[in-house]
Amino acid sequence: MPPAPTTTGNGPGTTTWVTSPEAVAAAKRMAAAEAVGDPVCSLSAVGQPNPNLVPPVGRIGIGHYGNYWCLIW
């Protein structure tokens, strides 16, 4: 499971995870459609996203609704 949707870390090589209103809205759309995938999301999942699929980037926006997750980088 990705880190809690709060800002964490600020050193070099650290990813900052933040709650993203756009990602939350996308997760809600996916839940309403009962389908995984939204053009806004860099990675979307039902259930826990696979952390091995997340690239080492500086900032990731995260949102979830029910079991649907949206990550934006």
N, C-alpha and C positions, 0 to 999 in steps of 0.2 A: 504494500500500500504506500502511496506517496506520502510525503510529510503532511502534517496538518496544514490546512489552508491559511497559514499566517506567514508573515515575513520572517525568514530565518537566514542567518549568516550574512557576512558582508566582506569576507576576505577574498583574495584571489582564488579562483577555482571553485568558489562556492556558488551554488545555485540559489537564487532567491525565489521562494514560492509565495505567491500572493493570490488572494481570492479575486477572481476576475468576474465582473458583472456580465461580460460577454460570454464567458465560459459557463456561468450559471444559467444564463438564458438559453444557450445551446443545449445544455443538459436537460432543461425543462422541455425544449422542443423534441428532443430525442425520446424522452419519457412519454410525452403525449403521443408521439408517432409509434411508440413501442419498437423503435429501430435504432441501431447504432449508426452514427455517422452524421456529421453536420459540417458544412463547408468552413465554418469558423474554426473548428478544432484541428489542431495539428495531430492530436491523438485522441480518439474517443473509445470508450469501452462501456460495456455493461458488466458490472462487478468491478473488482479492483483492476486498475490498469497495470500492465506489466512494466515495472520500473526499468527493466533492461532495454526497453524501447525508447526511453527518454534520453535525448542527447545531452552532452555536457554544455549547457548554455547558461548564461548569466541570470536569466529571469524566465519564470514559467507562470502563466496565469492558470488557475485551476478553478473548476466549478463542478458541483455535482448536484443531482436531484434524484432522490430515490437511489436506485442502483446504477444510474447513468452518470458517467464521468466525461469531462471535456478538459483537455489540457491544451494550452496555446503557448507557442514559443516563436 
